[in-house]
Amino acid sequence: MRAMTFGSVRRGAVAACAMGTAMVAVTALTAGEVHAAGTKPIVFSRYTAGKPVEDLYSISSTGGTLTKLTNTPLVSDVMPSWSPDGSRIALLRYGSGGAIDGIWTMKSSGGTPVHIKGTDGAADPSWSPDGHRIAFSKPVGSHTEIFISGTGGTPLTRLTHNSVDDNNPSWSPDGKYLVFSRTTAGGHSHLKRIRVTTHAESTVTSVGSTYDSAPDWSHGNTIAFSRSGSSGIAHLYVVRPDGSGLHRITSGRLNDITPSWSPDGTRLVFTRGGGDDADPQHLFLVKSDGTGLTRLTKTDSHDIEADWRSF
């Protein structure tokens, strides 16, 4: 996979193998958890140690049966992002000896993906609230910057201009801002906010000795993200867009990464685990106050980069 995530050793090449069956059984949540979590589907990427090419799956936030959306033996499908109306999914595809690359979109029921022109080398797709634009990171020389484009690939607009890496954009509910992760020259990372029209930037989390990654902006105007520090273990935090109200919501000795908000902003889905490729990663649900932790997927796999449908 192209992007490095906390606590994960990624594979450098795509193996020539396919995932097997299209439907997988998953233990359902309790009745109380069903009510609390809602019913909007979650899309995510999965690979296993024996079958290291990622495919996309969807699952109800109440548990139940997985639906396999892609099945491409030589192409990895990762980093899914729902369109606002739930009809399509943006994703990063790469593989087949470099012939496949960049951001694509596909019907949420599956089918043939369509490439977005101008996105070769890009990653981290994030669909805008109005459904007309997609934000992503893209290499410029030796580092990455934040871009947006129409869903057809035009116009392509560069938002950031730096000599360090900018990644993981996420839209504000009104579509006026993006929050993203910026890596400093010293190798640490923090969250920045940028206004789409003027490109004016402000700091959300301060520059320090932490690694702040994968922000997700809720409809309730709260940003969730993953942070690791000197311990090397990543946990989930939330913060307001102006940088106030910072607090941690998960703890423990396993990595918690790539959070995604529920439609009502009361819960998060995220990936836990994954010290290396031999260590499974599973999807978990948690309330925004850190209570109600529930494991959603349970097979011996790596379930990563979940996105909870917002509408």
C-alpha positions as CSV (number, residue, x, y, z in Angstrom):
1,M,0.0,0.0,0.0
2,R,1.2,3.5,-0.8
3,A,0.7,5.2,2.6
4,M,2.4,4.4,5.9
5,T,0.0,4.0,8.8
6,F,1.0,3.9,12.5
7,G,2.2,0.5,13.6
8,S,1.9,-1.1,10.2
9,V,4.7,-2.6,8.0
10,R,3.3,-2.2,4.5
11,R,4.2,-4.4,1.6
12,G,6.4,-3.0,-1.2
13,A,4.8,-5.0,-4.1
14,V,1.3,-6.2,-5.0
15,A,1.1,-10.0,-5.0
16,A,-0.8,-11.9,-7.7
17,C,-3.6,-13.3,-5.7
18,A,-7.3,-12.7,-5.2
19,M,-9.6,-12.7,-2.2
20,G,-11.9,-15.7,-2.1
21,T,-15.6,-15.6,-1.2
22,A,-17.8,-12.6,-1.7
23,M,-19.7,-12.9,1.6
24,V,-18.2,-13.3,5.1
25,A,-20.0,-13.9,8.4
26,V,-19.4,-11.4,11.2
27,T,-20.8,-11.5,14.7
28,A,-23.6,-9.0,15.2
29,L,-23.7,-6.4,18.0
30,T,-26.2,-6.4,20.8
31,A,-29.6,-4.8,20.5
32,G,-28.6,-1.8,22.5
33,E,-25.4,-1.3,20.4
34,V,-27.5,-1.6,17.2
35,H,-29.6,1.4,18.3
36,A,-26.6,3.4,19.4
37,A,-24.5,2.8,16.3
38,G,-27.2,3.5,13.7
39,T,-27.5,1.5,10.4
40,K,-25.5,3.4,7.8
41,P,-22.9,1.2,6.1
42,I,-19.1,1.3,6.6
43,V,-16.7,0.7,3.7
44,F,-13.2,-0.4,4.4
45,S,-10.1,-2.2,2.8
46,R,-9.0,-5.7,3.8
47,Y,-6.0,-7.9,3.2
48,T,-4.6,-11.0,4.8
49,A,-1.1,-12.3,5.3
50,G,-1.7,-15.0,2.7
51,K,-3.6,-12.7,0.2
52,P,-1.9,-9.3,0.4
53,V,-3.8,-7.5,-2.3
54,E,-6.4,-5.2,-0.7
55,D,-10.1,-5.3,-1.8
56,L,-13.0,-3.1,-0.6
57,Y,-15.8,-4.5,1.6
58,S,-18.8,-2.9,3.2
59,I,-20.5,-3.8,6.5
60,S,-23.4,-2.5,8.4
61,S,-22.4,-0.6,11.6
62,T,-24.7,-3.1,13.4
63,G,-22.5,-6.0,12.3
64,G,-23.8,-8.9,10.3
65,T,-22.6,-9.9,6.8
66,L,-19.8,-8.4,4.8
67,T,-20.3,-7.5,1.2
68,K,-17.2,-7.7,-1.1
69,L,-17.2,-4.7,-3.5
70,T,-14.0,-5.3,-5.5
71,N,-12.1,-8.4,-6.5
72,T,-8.9,-7.5,-8.4
73,P,-6.0,-10.1,-8.2
74,L,-3.3,-7.6,-9.3
75,V,-4.7,-4.3,-8.2
76,S,-5.0,-2.9,-4.6
77,D,-8.1,-0.9,-3.7
78,V,-7.7,1.2,-0.6
79,M,-8.6,4.5,1.1
80,P,-12.3,4.5,0.3
81,S,-14.5,7.6,0.7
82,W,-18.3,7.8,0.4
83,S,-20.0,10.3,-1.8
84,P,-22.5,12.4,0.1
85,D,-25.5,10.6,-1.4
86,G,-23.9,7.2,-0.9
87,S,-24.2,6.3,-4.6
88,R,-20.4,6.2,-5.3
89,I,-17.1,5.5,-3.5
90,A,-13.8,7.3,-4.2
91,L,-10.7,5.1,-3.7
92,L,-7.0,4.8,-4.4
93,R,-6.1,2.0,-6.9
94,Y,-2.6,0.9,-7.7
95,G,-0.9,-2.2,-9.1
96,S,-0.5,-4.3,-12.3
97,G,3.1,-3.2,-12.7
98,G,2.3,0.5,-12.4
99,A,-0.4,0.5,-15.1
100,I,-3.1,1.2,-12.5
101,D,-2.6,4.3,-10.3
102,G,-4.3,7.3,-8.7
103,I,-7.8,8.1,-7.5
104,W,-10.9,6.3,-9.0
105,T,-14.6,6.3,-8.3
106,M,-17.0,3.4,-8.5
107,K,-20.7,2.6,-7.8
108,S,-21.2,1.8,-4.1
109,S,-22.7,-1.5,-5.2
110,G,-19.5,-2.5,-7.0
111,G,-18.7,-2.4,-10.7
112,T,-16.0,-1.0,-12.9
113,P,-14.1,2.0,-11.4
114,V,-13.6,5.2,-13.3
115,H,-10.2,7.0,-13.2
116,I,-10.1,10.7,-12.2
117,K,-7.8,12.4,-14.7
118,G,-4.7,14.1,-13.2
119,T,-4.5,12.0,-10.0
120,D,-1.7,9.7,-10.9
121,G,0.5,9.3,-7.8
122,A,-2.3,10.7,-5.6
123,A,-3.7,9.3,-2.3
124,D,-6.1,10.1,0.6
125,P,-9.3,10.8,-1.4
126,S,-12.0,12.8,0.5
127,W,-15.3,13.5,-1.1
128,S,-16.7,17.0,-0.6
129,P,-20.1,17.6,1.2
130,D,-21.6,19.0,-2.0
131,G,-20.6,15.9,-4.0
132,H,-18.9,17.9,-6.7
133,R,-15.2,17.8,-5.6
134,I,-12.6,15.4,-4.2
135,A,-9.7,16.4,-2.1
136,F,-6.5,14.4,-2.1
137,S,-2.7,14.5,-1.5
138,K,-0.4,14.3,-4.5
139,P,3.4,14.4,-4.9
140,V,5.1,17.6,-6.0
141,G,8.8,16.9,-6.4
142,S,10.0,15.1,-3.3
143,H,7.0,15.9,-1.0
144,T,3.1,15.8,-1.1
145,E,0.7,18.7,-1.3
146,I,-3.1,19.0,-0.9
147,F,-5.2,19.3,-4.1
148,I,-8.9,19.3,-5.0
149,S,-10.5,18.5,-8.3
150,G,-13.9,18.0,-9.8
151,T,-15.1,14.4,-9.8
152,G,-14.3,14.3,-13.5
153,G,-10.7,15.4,-12.8
154,T,-11.1,19.1,-13.8
155,P,-10.2,21.7,-12.7
156,L,-7.2,20.5,-10.6
157,T,-6.4,23.1,-7.9
158,R,-3.4,23.0,-5.6
159,L,-4.1,24.3,-2.1
160,T,-0.8,24.0,-0.3
161,H,2.7,25.1,-1.2
162,N,5.3,23.8,1.2
163,S,8.6,21.8,1.3
164,V,7.1,19.2,3.7
165,D,4.4,16.5,3.3
166,D,0.7,17.5,3.6
167,N,-1.6,14.5,3.7
168,N,-5.0,13.1,4.8
169,P,-7.4,16.0,3.9
170,S,-11.0,15.9,5.4
171,W,-13.7,18.4,4.6
172,S,-15.6,20.6,7.1
173,P,-19.4,20.1,7.1
174,D,-20.0,23.3,5.2
175,G,-17.3,22.5,2.5
176,K,-15.4,25.8,3.2
177,Y,-12.4,24.2,4.9
178,L,-10.1,21.2,4.9
179,V,-8.2,19.8,7.8
180,F,-5.1,17.9,7.0
181,S,-1.9,16.5,8.5
182,R,1.4,18.3,8.0
183,T,4.8,16.6,8.6
184,T,7.6,19.0,9.8
185,A,11.2,18.9,8.7
186,G,11.9,17.1,12.0
187,G,9.6,14.3,11.1
188,H,6.7,15.0,13.5
189,S,3.3,15.9,12.3
190,H,0.4,18.1,13.4
191,L,-3.0,19.2,12.0
192,K,-3.6,22.3,9.9
193,R,-6.8,23.9,8.6
194,I,-7.1,25.6,5.2
195,R,-9.8,27.7,3.7
196,V,-10.6,26.3,0.2
197,T,-11.2,29.7,-1.4
198,T,-8.4,31.8,0.0
199,H,-5.9,29.1,0.9
200,A,-5.5,30.8,4.3
201,E,-4.1,28.3,6.9
202,S,-4.4,28.0,10.7
203,T,-3.0,25.6,13.2
204,V,-5.3,23.0,14.8
205,T,-2.8,21.0,16.8
206,S,0.5,22.5,17.8
207,V,3.9,21.4,16.4
208,G,5.6,19.2,18.9
209,S,7.0,15.7,19.4
210,T,3.9,13.9,18.4
211,Y,2.6,12.4,15.2
212,D,-1.0,13.5,14.4
213,S,-2.6,11.7,11.4
214,A,-5.8,10.9,9.6
215,P,-8.2,13.6,10.8
216,D,-11.9,13.3,10.2
217,W,-14.3,16.3,10.6
218,S,-17.7,15.4,11.9
219,H,-21.1,17.0,11.1
220,G,-21.0,18.2,14.7
221,N,-17.9,20.3,13.9
222,T,-15.4,18.1,15.9
223,I,-12.3,16.6,14.5
224,A,-11.1,13.1,15.4
225,F,-7.6,12.0,14.6
226,S,-4.8,9.5,15.6
227,R,-1.8,10.6,17.6
228,S,1.3,8.8,18.7
229,G,4.1,10.0,20.9
230,S,7.3,8.8,22.5
231,S,5.7,5.4,23.3
232,G,5.1,4.7,19.6
233,I,1.5,3.7,20.3
234,A,-1.3,5.5,18.5
235,H,-4.5,6.5,20.2
236,L,-7.6,8.5,19.1
237,Y,-8.1,12.1,20.1
238,V,-10.7,14.7,19.4
239,V,-10.3,18.5,19.0
240,R,-12.4,21.5,17.9
241,P,-11.4,23.2,14.6
242,D,-9.9,26.1,16.5
243,G,-7.6,23.8,18.5
244,S,-9.6,23.9,21.8
245,G,-11.1,21.0,23.6
246,L,-8.3,18.5,22.9
247,H,-8.7,15.2,24.7
248,R,-7.9,11.5,24.2
249,I,-10.7,9.0,23.8
250,T,-8.9,5.6,23.5
251,S,-6.1,4.0,25.5
252,G,-4.3,0.7,25.7
253,R,-1.3,-1.0,24.2
254,L,-2.5,-1.4,20.6
255,N,-2.5,1.1,17.8
256,D,-5.8,3.0,17.2
257,I,-5.7,4.7,13.7
258,T,-7.9,6.2,10.9
259,P,-11.1,7.2,12.8
260,S,-14.3,7.9,10.9
261,W,-17.4,9.6,12.4
262,S,-20.9,8.1,12.5
263,P,-23.6,10.2,10.7
264,D,-24.8,11.7,14.0
265,G,-21.3,12.4,15.4
266,T,-21.7,10.2,18.5
267,R,-19.5,7.3,17.5
268,L,-16.3,6.5,15.6
269,V,-15.2,3.5,13.6
270,F,-11.4,2.9,13.6
271,T,-8.7,0.3,13.2
272,R,-7.0,-1.3,16.2
273,G,-3.9,-3.6,16.2
274,G,-1.3,-4.2,13.6
275,G,2.2,-4.2,15.0
276,D,3.3,-5.7,11.7
277,D,1.8,-7.5,8.7
278,A,1.6,-10.7,10.8
279,D,-0.5,-8.9,13.5
280,P,-4.2,-8.7,12.6
281,Q,-6.1,-5.4,12.6
282,H,-9.8,-5.2,13.3
283,L,-12.5,-2.5,13.1
284,F,-13.9,-1.2,16.4
285,L,-16.6,1.2,17.3
286,V,-16.4,3.6,20.2
287,K,-18.5,6.5,21.5
288,S,-17.0,10.0,21.2
289,D,-16.5,10.1,25.0
290,G,-14.4,6.9,24.9
291,T,-17.1,4.5,26.3
292,G,-18.9,1.7,24.5
293,L,-15.9,0.1,22.8
294,T,-17.1,-2.7,20.5
295,R,-15.2,-4.9,18.1
296,L,-16.9,-5.0,14.7
297,T,-14.8,-7.4,12.6
298,K,-13.2,-10.6,14.0
299,T,-11.5,-12.6,11.2
300,D,-7.8,-13.1,10.9
301,S,-7.2,-10.2,8.6
302,H,-6.2,-6.5,8.3
303,D,-9.3,-4.3,8.2
304,I,-8.2,-0.7,7.6
305,E,-9.1,2.8,6.4
306,A,-12.9,2.5,7.2
307,D,-15.2,5.3,6.1
308,W,-18.7,5.5,7.7
309,R,-21.4,6.7,5.3
310,S,-22.6,10.1,6.5
311,F,-26.1,10.4,5.0
